Amino acid sequence: MTKTTTLTSRKTIWINVAIFILAFVCFCLVGLLPHIKSLNIRTASVEVSSILLLLGSVALYGFFADKQTMAETRKVFALYTTMLLCYSILMVMDTFWQFGLDLAPFALCSLVLSLIVSSKLGFFANFAIIMMYFVKIINFELEQDIFFVSDQSIYLLLAGVITAVYSTYVLGKHYRRIIYIRVGLILGVIAALCRVICYFMFLSVFENEYFFTSVVLAFLSGILGIMIMFIVVPLFERIFNVVSVFRFSEIATSNTPLMRKLFEKAPGTYNHSLTVANYVEACAAVIGESTVLARACAYYHDIGKIKNPSYFAENQMDGVNLHDHLTPEASVAIIKSHTANGLAIAKEYGMPVEIQRAIMEHHGTMPVKYFYFKAQKYTDGKLDPTQYSYDGPKPTSKISALLMICDACEAALRASNDRSRAEEIVDNIVNERLMLDQFSDCDITMKEIDAIKSTIITTYLGIRHKRVKYPEINLK
């Protein structure tokens, strides 16, 4: 690890500590202010201690289990803000309405965080919120009766944990909004069943006149959670510069202004990007990565070629190669510049950070081989390959890694147009990148690389399949 990286990590840690302290203070204020008149040392100490322990457990879990998320300040801010919002919603609904907890959207924290931050942290943060409010209820209930625990508190714990599990792990992550209606209905059914269980537990089913009201409201809590999620997610996307699958599905289309501009300026690159997107999406599905994120990255990975389209082979329609009149050094500088130009354009159009990273990383530090060997013809000594290589960085995610492979394979397979050599070409491209240590900064495995290779070959053979030759028939 370099000195710069170490300093950056230390800076990130101190920023996270500052955010944690701010979140802790906010939680304490929200939790204690409604009871300010009846506070004593015992209740205040229990409330503050439980908040500290539960928030600390979320921070520790994130640090050890999801370091990539905790390394991004914007996502850490979104994490604690979402937790505070969900905690506040529980408290307001419970404080100002008799049936507040029945209608409370217990899985809201998990739903929102799974979309904009992390599914791992989504469940754990949701669990911490439920436990935090459970301790709060018990803490202030015991102030009235040392032996009293209400069915509301048990319902909170039971329904809160179960719906969080379902919303995070069982129901999965979808980019089609209509799917979430079904998600809301399932969460509602689960909450209603939990409400019935709690009534039976306290033997108050037939005694309580509000039984059916509570069960119906519990069912509606699932729909309410989805409705609030659709309001919160786009709002937090803007505030914290985070992106959900909804946003990626919106930009992973050829009809955006930037893609239309690519089509007008560099039609060859445009068609190359669409083909690469097919490869990348298929590979992402095989290794369990987000297909909409992969497709979006593939669409915009070469967007920088808009600046100098005629200097790239796929856009040279008239057979004139402008590099014939340039030195190898000048040619390499133009070729390499498309990543930096792409980053600038992506920022100008407000593209997500994930796409910006893919633009910069999809060539890693690979040499521009054609011009490197061309330059060697004009010199007697051995040239330094780093002067003819991309500036990097190397891929830091699986999406960037498979985009690097698919990008090179698409170009090589299209140039060869030989179905019998497809496996050989793909093997050579992957082995070359392994030899040049291009995947050392991401956690992709050899098993996943093998799956990517076989998927590329299958996809290519499907795209380049042989057509039946029909006889020419003139219809009159």
C-alpha positions in Angstrom: 0.0 0.0 0.0 1.4 3.4 -1.0 1.8 6.3 1.3 -0.9 8.2 -0.6 -3.4 5.3 -0.2 -2.6 5.0 3.5 -3.3 8.7 4.0 -6.5 8.5 2.0 -7.6 5.5 4.2 -6.9 7.4 7.4 -8.7 10.4 6.1 -11.7 8.3 5.2 -11.7 6.6 8.7 -11.7 10.0 10.5 -14.5 11.3 8.3 -16.5 8.1 9.1 -15.8 8.6 12.8 -17.1 12.2 12.5 -20.2 11.1 10.7 -20.8 8.4 13.3 -20.6 10.9 16.2 -23.0 13.2 14.4 -25.4 10.3 13.8 -25.1 9.2 17.5 -26.0 12.7 18.7 -29.0 12.9 16.3 -30.3 9.5 17.4 -30.0 10.5 21.1 -31.9 13.8 20.5 -34.7 12.0 18.6 -35.0 9.2 21.1 -34.9 11.4 24.3 -36.8 14.6 23.4 -40.3 13.0 23.5 -39.6 11.9 27.1 -37.7 14.9 28.3 -40.2 15.6 31.1 -40.1 12.1 32.5 -36.4 11.4 32.0 -34.2 10.1 34.8 -30.7 8.8 35.1 -31.7 5.2 34.5 -33.9 5.7 31.4 -31.5 8.2 29.9 -28.5 5.9 30.5 -30.2 2.9 29.0 -31.4 4.8 25.9 -28.0 6.4 25.2 -26.0 3.2 25.8 -28.3 1.1 23.6 -28.0 3.6 20.8 -24.2 3.7 21.1 -23.9 -0.1 21.1 -26.3 -0.7 18.2 -24.9 2.1 16.0 -21.4 0.9 16.8 -22.3 -2.6 15.8 -23.5 -1.4 12.4 -20.2 0.6 11.9 -18.1 -2.4 12.9 -20.1 -4.8 10.7 -19.6 -2.4 7.8 -15.9 -2.1 8.4 -15.2 -5.8 8.5 -17.9 -7.2 6.1 -18.4 -4.3 3.6 -15.3 -2.2 3.4 -16.0 -1.1 -0.1 -19.2 0.7 1.0 -17.7 2.2 4.2 -14.8 3.6 2.1 -17.3 5.9 0.3 -18.3 8.9 2.4 -21.5 9.5 0.4 -22.7 6.0 1.1 -21.9 6.3 4.8 -23.9 9.5 5.0 -26.8 7.8 3.2 -26.6 4.9 5.6 -26.9 6.8 8.8 -29.5 9.3 7.3 -31.7 6.4 6.2 -31.4 4.8 9.6 -32.3 8.1 11.4 -35.3 8.6 9.0 -36.7 5.2 9.6 -36.2 5.5 13.4 -38.0 8.8 13.4 -40.9 7.4 11.3 -41.3 4.6 13.9 -41.3 7.1 16.8 -43.6 9.6 15.2 -46.2 7.0 14.2 -46.0 5.3 17.6 -46.2 8.6 19.6 -49.1 10.3 17.8 -51.4 7.4 16.9 -52.7 4.4 18.8 -52.2 2.1 15.8 -48.9 3.7 14.7 -46.8 0.6 15.1 -49.3 -1.6 13.3 -49.0 0.5 10.2 -45.3 1.3 10.6 -43.1 0.2 7.6 -40.5 -1.9 9.5 -38.6 -3.0 6.4 -38.2 0.5 5.0 -34.6 0.8 6.1 -33.7 -2.5 4.5 -35.5 -1.6 1.2 -33.9 1.8 0.8 -30.4 0.8 1.8 -30.4 -2.4 -0.4 -31.1 -0.1 -3.4 -28.7 2.8 -2.8 -26.0 1.5 -0.4 -25.6 -2.2 0.2 -27.9 -5.2 0.7 -25.4 -6.5 3.4 -25.6 -3.3 5.4 -29.3 -2.9 4.6 -30.4 -5.9 6.7 -28.0 -5.3 9.6 -29.0 -1.6 9.8 -32.7 -2.5 9.7 -32.1 -5.0 12.5 -30.3 -2.3 14.5 -33.2 0.1 14.1 -35.7 -2.5 15.2 -33.6 -3.4 18.3 -33.0 0.3 19.1 -36.7 1.1 19.1 -37.6 -2.2 21.0 -35.2 -1.2 23.8 -36.7 2.2 23.8 -40.3 0.8 24.2 -39.2 -1.6 27.0 -37.1 1.0 28.7 -40.0 3.5 29.1 -42.7 0.8 29.7 -40.7 -0.6 32.6 -40.8 2.9 34.1 -44.6 2.3 34.6 -44.7 -1.4 35.4 -41.7 -3.6 36.1 -43.6 -6.7 34.9 -45.3 -5.1 31.9 -44.3 -5.9 28.3 -46.9 -5.1 25.7 -47.8 -7.1 22.6 -46.8 -4.0 20.6 -43.2 -4.4 21.6 -43.2 -8.1 20.8 -44.9 -7.4 17.4 -42.2 -4.8 16.6 -39.4 -7.3 17.3 -41.0 -10.2 15.5 -42.4 -8.4 12.4 -39.4 -6.1 12.2 -36.8 -8.8 12.0 -38.7 -11.1 9.7 -39.8 -8.5 7.1 -36.2 -7.1 7.1 -34.9 -10.6 6.2 -37.5 -11.1 3.4 -37.0 -7.6 1.9 -33.2 -8.0 1.8 -32.4 -11.5 1.0 -35.4 -13.5 -0.1 -37.2 -11.0 -2.4 -33.9 -9.7 -4.0 -33.2 -6.6 -5.9 -35.3 -5.7 -9.0 -35.2 -2.8 -11.4 -38.8 -3.2 -12.6 -40.9 -1.0 -10.4 -44.0 -3.2 -10.8 -42.2 -6.1 -9.0 -42.2 -4.0 -5.8 -45.9 -4.0 -5.7 -45.7 -7.7 -5.2 -42.9 -7.2 -2.7 -45.2 -4.8 -0.7 -48.0 -7.4 -0.7 -45.7 -10.1 0.5 -44.3 -7.9 3.3 -47.9 -7.0 4.2 -49.0 -10.6 4.5 -45.9 -11.4 6.7 -46.6 -8.4 9.0 -50.3 -9.4 9.3 -49.3 -13.0 10.3 -46.9 -11.6 12.9 -49.7 -9.4 14.3 -52.0 -12.4 14.7 -49.2 -14.4 16.4 -48.7 -11.6 18.9 -52.4 -11.4 19.7 -52.5 -15.2 20.3 -49.4 -14.9 22.4 -51.1 -12.5 24.7 -54.5 -14.4 24.5 -56.3 -11.2 23.5 -57.7 -12.2 20.1 -61.4 -12.4 21.1 -61.1 -9.8 23.9 -59.6 -7.0 21.9 -62.0 -5.0 19.8 -59.2 -3.7 17.6 -57.9 -7.1 16.5 -59.2 -6.8 12.9 -58.1 -3.2 12.6 -54.6 -4.0 13.7 -54.3 -6.9 11.3 -55.5 -4.9 8.4 -53.2 -2.0 9.2 -50.3 -4.5 9.5 -51.1 -5.8 6.0 -51.1 -2.2 4.7 -47.7 -1.5 6.3 -46.0 -3.4 3.5 -47.6 -1.2 0.8 -46.8 1.9 2.8 -43.2 0.9 3.0 -42.9 0.5 -0.8 -44.7 3.9 -1.3 -42.2 5.7 1.0 -39.3 3.9 -0.6 -40.2 5.2 -4.0 -40.2 8.7 -2.5 -37.0 8.4 -0.5 -34.8 6.6 -3.0 -34.8 9.2 -5.8 -34.5 12.0 -3.2 -31.5 10.4 -1.6 -30.0 9.7 -5.0 -29.8 13.4 -5.6 -28.7 14.4 -2.1 -26.0 11.8 -1.6 -25.0 11.2 -5.2 -25.8 7.5 -4.9 -27.4 5.4 -7.6 -30.1 2.7 -7.5 -30.9 0.0 -10.0 -33.8 2.2 -11.1 -31.3 5.0 -12.2 -29.1 2.5 -14.0 -32.0 1.0 -15.9 -33.0 4.5 -17.0 -29.6 5.3 -18.5 -28.9 1.8 -19.8 -30.8 2.6 -23.0 -29.7 3.7 -26.4 -32.2 6.6 -26.4 -30.4 8.9 -23.9 -29.0 12.3 -25.2 -25.5 11.1 -24.7 -26.0 7.8 -26.6 -27.7 9.7 -29.4 -24.7 12.0 -29.6 -22.4 9.0 -29.8 -24.5 7.6 -32.6 -24.2 10.9 -34.6 -20.5 11.6 -33.9 -19.1 8.0 -33.9 -21.5 5.5 -35.3 -18.9 2.7 -35.4 -18.2 3.2 -31.7 -21.9 3.3 -31.0 -22.5 -0.1 -32.6 -19.4 -1.5 -30.9 -20.8 -0.3 -27.5 -24.1 -2.0 -28.1 -22.5 -5.3 -29.0 -20.2 -5.1 -26.0 -23.2 -4.5 -23.8 -24.7 -7.8 -24.9 -21.5 -9.6 -23.9 -21.2 -7.8 -20.6 -24.8 -8.3 -19.6 -24.6 -12.0 -20.3 -21.3 -12.3 -18.3 -22.6 -10.3 -15.4 -25.6 -12.6 -15.1 -23.3 -15.6 -15.0 -21.1 -14.3 -12.1 -24.0 -12.8 -10.2 -23.3 -9.1 -10.8 -25.9 -6.4 -11.6 -26.9 -6.8 -15.2 -28.3 -3.2 -15.5 -25.1 -1.7 -14.0 -23.0 -3.8 -16.4 -25.0 -2.8 -19.4 -24.9 0.9 -18.4 -21.1 0.7 -18.1 -20.8 -1.0 -21.5 -22.9 1.6 -23.2 -20.7 4.5 -22.0 -17.3 3.0 -21.7 -16.0 4.5 -25.0 -18.0 7.7 -24.8 -14.7 9.7 -24.9 -14.2 8.8 -28.6 -16.8 11.5 -29.4 -13.8 14.0 -29.2 -11.7 12.4 -32.0 -13.9 9.8 -33.7 -12.0 9.6 -36.9 -8.9 8.4 -35.2 -10.5 5.1 -34.1 -10.7 2.2 -36.5 -14.4 1.4 -36.1 -15.3 4.9 -37.3 -13.0 5.0 -40.4 -15.7 4.2 -43.0 -13.8 5.5 -46.0 -10.7 3.4 -45.5 -8.5 6.5 -44.6 -6.4 5.9 -41.5 -5.3 9.3 -40.0 -2.6 7.5 -38.0 -0.6 6.9 -41.2 0.5 10.5 -41.0 1.3 10.6 -37.3 4.2 9.4 -35.2 3.5 6.4 -32.9 3.8 8.6 -29.9 1.2 11.0 -31.2 -1.1 8.2 -32.1 -0.8 6.6 -28.6 -1.6 10.0 -27.0 -4.8 10.3 -29.0 -5.9 6.7 -28.4 -5.2 6.9 -24.7 -7.0 10.2 -24.3 -10.4 8.7 -24.9 -10.6 7.5 -21.3 -9.8 10.9 -19.8 -12.2 12.5 -22.4 -14.8 10.0 -21.5 -14.5 10.8 -17.8 -14.9 14.5 -18.5 -18.0 13.9 -20.7 -19.5 11.5 -18.1 -19.1 14.2 -15.4 -20.6 16.8 -17.7 -23.7 14.7 -18.2 -24.0 13.7 -14.5 -23.2 10.0 -15.0 -23.0 7.9 -11.9 -19.6 7.4 -10.2 -19.7 3.7 -11.1 -19.8 4.4 -14.8 -17.1 7.0 -14.5 -14.9 4.4 -12.9 -15.6 1.8 -15.6 -14.6 4.4 -18.2 -11.2 5.0 -16.6 -10.6 1.3 -15.7 -11.7 -0.7 -18.8 -8.2 -0.6 -20.4 -6.3 -0.7 -17.1 -2.6 -0.3 -17.8 -2.6 -2.3 -21.0 -0.1 -1.3 -23.7 -1.4 0.0 -27.1 0.4 -2.9 -28.8 0.0 -1.8 -32.4 1.7 1.5 -32.0 4.3 0.1 -29.5 5.5 -2.4 -32.1 5.3 0.3 -34.8 7.6 2.5 -32.7 10.0 -0.4 -32.2 10.6 -0.5 -35.9 12.1 3.0 -35.8 14.5 2.3 -32.9 17.4 0.0 -32.3 17.0 -0.2 -28.5 14.2 -1.6 -26.4 11.4 0.9 -25.8 9.7 1.3 -22.4 6.2 -0.2 -22.8 4.8 2.0 -20.0 5.1 5.0 -22.4 2.8 3.3 -24.8 0.3 2.0 -22.2 -2.9 3.4 -20.7 -2.5 5.3 -17.5 -5.0 3.2 -15.6 -6.1 2.6 -13.0 -6.6 -1.2 -13.2 -10.1 -2.6 -12.7 -11.2 -2.2 -9.1 -14.5 -4.1 -9.5 -15.8 -7.2 -11.2 -17.8 -5.1 -13.6 -14.8 -3.2 -14.8 -12.8 -6.5 -15.1 -15.4 -8.2 -17.3 -15.9 -5.0 -19.3 -12.1 -5.0 -20.0 -12.3 -8.6 -21.2 -15.5 -8.2 -23.3 -14.3 -5.0 -24.9 -11.1 -6.6 -26.2 -12.8 -9.8 -27.2 -15.6 -8.1 -29.1 -13.0 -6.1 -31.2 -10.8 -9.2 -31.8 -13.6 -11.6 -32.7 -15.2 -9.0 -35.1 -11.8 -8.5 -36.8 -11.2 -12.2 -37.1 -14.7 -13.2 -38.0 -13.6 -16.9 -37.7 -15.9 -19.0 -35.6 -13.4 -21.8 -35.4 -10.8 -19.5 -33.7 -13.2 -18.0 -31.2 -12.0 -20.0 -28.2 -8.3 -19.4 -29.0 -8.8 -15.6 -29.4 -10.7 -15.3 -26.1 -8.1 -17.4 -24.3 -5.2 -15.3 -25.6 -6.9 -12.0 -24.6 -7.6 -13.2 -21.0 -4.1 -14.8 -20.6 -2.4 -11.6 -21.7 -4.3 -9.6 -19.2 -3.6 -12.1 -16.4 0.1 -12.0 -17.4 0.1 -8.2 -17.2 -1.5 -8.4 -13.7 -4.6 -6.4 -14.7 -7.0 -8.0 -12.2 -4.8 -7.6 -9.1 -7.0 -4.7 -7.7 -10.4 -6.4 -7.9 -11.7 -9.6 -6.2 -12.6 -11.5 -9.4 -11.7 -15.2 -9.2 -10.3 -17.6 -11.8 -13.6 -19.6 -11.7 -15.5 -16.4 -12.6 -13.0 -15.6 -15.3 -13.5 -19.1 -16.8 -17.3 -18.5 -16.7 -16.8 -15.2 -18.5 -14.7 -16.8 -21.2 -17.2 -19.5 -21.9 -20.1 -17.0 -21.9 -18.3 -14.7 -24.4 -17.8 -17.6 -26.8 -21.4 -18.8 -26.5 -22.7 -15.3 -27.1 -20.4 -14.7 -30.0 -21.4 -18.0 -31.7 -25.0 -17.0 -31.2 -24.5 -13.5 -32.7 -22.4 -14.9 -35.6 -24.6 -17.9 -36.3 -24.9 -19.2 -39.9 -28.0 -18.3 -41.8 -29.8 -20.6 -44.2 -29.2 -19.6 -47.8 -32.5 -19.2 -49.5 -32.9 -19.5 -53.3 -33.6 -16.2 -55.1 -37.3 -16.1 -56.0 -38.9 -13.2 -57.7 -42.5 -12.7 -56.8 -44.8 -11.2 -59.4 
